[in-house]
Amino acid sequence: MSCIFCDILDGKRGAHILYEDESHVSFLDKYPIDVGHSLVIPKEHHERITDMTAQNVGNLFSIVPKIAKAILEATGADAFSTGQNNGRAAKQIIPHVHIHIIPRYNSKGTIWTKREISNDDELKELCKKIRSVLI
C-alpha cells in the first residue's frame, strides 16, 4: 500500500515543510481545519503509535510545543488543539503516525470537522511565515 506521507518524505509528493530533523518532519496540512493546521510525523513509517517504542513516541511528541509555539506566533492564533488518531475507526485517514496541531481563534470557535482547501500560494506564504519564527 502506498503511503502519502512516505511519498512526501521520499520527495515524490510536495509539501510545505515547516520543520525537519533526522527523525521527524512537520508540514502544513493540505486540507486544514483552520489556518496554520500542521502535522508532525516520524520519518520511519508506523501505522499506529502502538507500533512505536515508547522512546520514539516521546521524541515525536516532544517536538509539538516548538512547532505549536511558532504556529501561534506566526498566525496570531489564540490557542491550539492537538489530535492523534490510530486506526480507521478512530478516523485516521493516512495510515502513518501523525500529530495534528490545529490553531484556534477566539473569533471563530472550535470546529473539528470543517476542512478548507487552501491554494498553494496561501500555503507557501504561511509556511514561510511559520518557518521564519522557527529559525
C-alpha positions in Angstrom: 0.0 0.0 0.0 1.3 3.4 -0.9 1.6 6.0 1.9 1.2 9.7 1.1 3.4 10.7 3.9 6.2 8.3 2.9 5.8 9.8 -0.6 6.4 13.3 0.8 9.4 12.0 2.7 10.8 10.4 -0.5 10.2 13.6 -2.5 7.6 12.0 -4.7 4.9 14.5 -3.4 5.3 18.1 -2.5 4.6 19.5 1.0 5.1 22.8 2.8 7.8 21.7 5.2 7.9 23.7 8.5 10.5 21.7 10.4 12.8 18.7 9.8 15.3 16.8 11.8 16.9 13.4 11.3 13.8 11.6 12.6 10.8 13.9 12.1 9.1 16.3 9.7 6.4 18.8 10.2 4.4 20.3 7.4 1.2 22.2 6.7 -2.0 20.1 6.4 -3.2 20.3 2.8 -6.8 20.3 4.0 -6.7 22.4 7.2 -9.3 22.6 9.8 -8.1 26.2 10.3 -5.3 28.5 9.2 -1.9 27.0 10.3 -3.1 23.4 10.8 0.0 21.3 10.7 1.2 17.8 11.1 4.2 16.3 12.8 5.3 12.8 11.6 8.1 10.4 12.2 10.3 9.7 9.2 10.1 6.0 10.0 6.8 4.5 8.8 4.5 3.3 11.6 0.7 3.0 11.2 -0.1 3.5 14.9 1.7 4.8 17.9 1.4 1.3 19.4 3.8 0.1 16.7 6.4 2.5 18.0 8.7 2.3 21.0 7.8 4.5 24.0 11.0 6.5 23.5 10.2 7.2 19.8 6.6 8.3 20.8 8.1 10.6 23.4 10.6 12.0 20.9 7.8 12.7 18.4 5.6 14.4 20.9 8.5 16.5 22.3 8.6 18.4 19.0 5.0 19.6 19.3 5.5 22.5 21.7 8.2 24.1 19.5 6.1 23.8 16.3 2.9 24.9 18.1 4.6 28.0 19.5 5.8 29.0 16.1 2.4 28.5 14.6 0.7 30.6 17.3 3.2 33.4 16.8 3.0 33.4 13.0 -0.8 33.1 12.7 -1.9 35.1 15.7 -4.0 32.2 16.9 -5.3 32.4 20.5 -4.8 28.7 21.3 -4.3 25.3 19.7 -5.6 21.7 19.8 -3.7 18.6 19.2 -5.0 15.3 17.8 -3.6 11.9 17.1 -5.8 9.1 15.7 -4.9 5.4 15.5 -6.8 3.2 13.0 -9.7 3.7 10.6 -12.4 3.5 13.3 -10.6 6.5 15.0 -10.8 8.4 11.7 -7.1 8.0 10.9 -7.2 8.8 7.2 -3.4 8.4 6.4 -2.0 5.2 7.9 1.2 6.8 9.0 1.5 8.1 12.6 1.0 11.8 12.7 0.1 14.5 15.2 -2.3 17.3 14.3 -1.6 20.8 15.6 -4.7 22.9 15.0 -4.6 26.6 15.7 -7.7 28.0 17.4 -9.1 31.5 17.2 -11.5 33.1 19.7 -13.3 34.8 16.9 -14.1 31.5 15.1 -14.9 29.0 17.8 -13.7 25.4 17.9 -14.7 23.4 14.8 -13.3 19.8 14.4 -14.8 18.7 11.1 -14.8 21.6 8.7 -11.9 21.5 6.2 -11.0 24.2 3.7 -8.8 23.7 0.8 -6.1 26.3 0.7 -4.4 27.2 -2.5 -0.7 26.5 -3.0 0.3 30.2 -2.8 -1.5 30.7 0.5 0.2 27.6 1.9 3.6 28.7 0.6 3.3 32.2 2.3 2.1 30.7 5.5 4.9 28.1 5.5 7.5 30.9 5.0 6.0 32.9 7.9 6.0 30.0 10.3 9.5 28.8 9.3 10.8 32.4 9.9 9.6 32.1 13.5 11.2 28.6 13.9 14.6 29.7 12.7 
